[in-house]
């Protein structure tokens, strides 16, 4: 499998970029343990036949409030307010790394890996 070639930037240059995929050169200063992130939510209401899904780019640590079936509060259908409304979330593991500029130890960037 070929590795995609992305533009190469220092940490200080990469911090100025708003979005996109780049190669960052620097020194890894910290690496987190694995944690779970949500990449997709799907919902269905058998009462009114409403179904839908939402992808999250970037992935989220927590579901949006209107789809949060993890907090112990009761969620209801957006259309008919039925409590038969079901939601499922697709989880993936992720890690966070922190990279510092090789020439400037004060310039850091945090990268979330999925």
C-alpha positions as CSV (number, residue, x, y, z in Angstrom):
1,X,0.0,0.0,0.0
2,X,1.4,3.4,-1.0
3,X,1.6,6.2,1.5
4,X,-0.1,9.4,0.5
5,X,2.2,12.3,0.0
6,X,1.1,15.3,2.0
7,X,2.8,18.7,2.2
8,X,5.5,18.7,5.0
9,X,5.4,21.4,7.6
10,X,7.2,22.3,10.9
11,X,5.0,22.4,14.0
12,X,4.9,26.2,13.9
13,X,3.8,26.2,10.2
14,X,1.2,23.5,10.8
15,X,-0.4,25.5,13.6
16,X,-1.4,28.2,11.1
17,X,-3.2,25.7,8.8
18,X,-7.0,25.7,9.3
19,X,-7.7,22.2,7.9
20,X,-6.5,19.5,5.7
21,X,-4.0,16.6,5.8
22,X,-0.3,17.5,6.2
23,X,2.9,15.8,7.3
24,X,4.3,17.4,10.5
25,X,8.0,17.2,11.4
26,X,8.9,17.4,15.0
27,X,9.5,15.5,18.2
28,X,6.7,13.5,19.9
29,X,6.5,14.9,23.5
30,X,3.5,12.9,24.8
31,X,1.2,10.1,23.7
32,X,-2.2,9.4,25.4
33,X,-3.7,6.1,26.1
34,X,-6.4,4.9,23.8
35,X,-9.9,6.3,24.3
36,X,-13.2,5.9,22.5
37,X,-14.7,8.4,20.0
38,X,-18.0,8.5,18.1
39,X,-17.8,8.6,14.3
40,X,-21.4,8.0,13.5
41,X,-24.9,8.0,15.1
42,X,-28.0,6.3,13.7
43,X,-31.6,6.7,14.9
44,X,-34.9,5.1,14.3
45,X,-38.5,5.7,15.5
46,X,-40.9,2.8,15.0
47,X,-43.8,5.0,15.9
48,X,-43.5,7.5,13.0
49,X,-40.9,5.5,10.8
50,X,-38.3,8.3,11.0
51,X,-34.8,7.1,10.4
52,X,-31.5,8.9,10.0
53,X,-27.8,9.0,10.5
54,X,-25.1,11.6,11.1
55,X,-21.3,11.2,10.5
56,X,-18.9,13.2,12.6
57,X,-15.8,14.6,11.1
58,X,-13.8,15.0,13.2
59,X,-15.1,12.2,15.5
60,X,-16.7,13.3,18.8
61,X,-15.9,12.4,22.4
62,X,-19.7,12.7,23.3
63,X,-22.9,12.4,21.3
64,X,-24.9,15.6,20.6
65,X,-27.4,16.3,23.3
66,X,-30.4,15.4,21.1
67,X,-28.9,11.9,20.5
68,X,-27.3,11.3,23.9
69,X,-28.6,8.0,25.1
70,X,-25.4,7.6,27.2
71,X,-26.2,10.2,29.9
72,X,-29.2,8.3,31.5
73,X,-31.7,10.9,30.4
74,X,-34.7,9.8,28.3
75,X,-34.5,10.8,24.6
76,X,-37.5,11.2,22.3
77,X,-38.2,11.3,18.6
78,X,-37.7,14.7,17.0
79,X,-41.0,14.4,15.1
80,X,-43.5,12.5,17.2
81,X,-41.9,12.7,20.7
82,X,-42.2,8.9,21.1
83,X,-39.9,7.3,23.7
84,X,-39.6,4.2,21.5
85,X,-37.0,6.2,19.7
86,X,-33.6,4.3,19.4
87,X,-30.1,5.6,18.8
88,X,-26.9,3.7,18.2
89,X,-23.4,5.1,18.0
90,X,-20.4,3.8,16.1
91,X,-17.3,3.9,18.3
92,X,-13.6,3.8,17.3
93,X,-10.4,4.0,19.4
94,X,-8.3,7.1,19.2
95,X,-5.0,8.5,20.6
96,X,-3.8,12.0,21.1
97,X,-0.1,12.9,20.4
98,X,1.6,16.1,21.2
99,X,4.5,17.1,18.9
100,X,7.0,19.9,19.5
101,X,9.1,21.8,17.0
102,X,12.6,20.3,16.9
103,X,14.2,23.8,17.2
104,X,11.6,25.4,19.5
105,X,10.5,23.4,22.5
106,X,7.8,25.9,23.3
107,X,5.9,25.4,20.0
108,X,3.5,22.5,20.4
109,X,0.7,21.0,18.4
110,X,-1.8,18.4,19.5
111,X,-2.9,15.8,17.0
112,X,-5.8,13.4,17.4
113,X,-5.4,10.0,15.7
114,X,-8.1,7.6,14.8
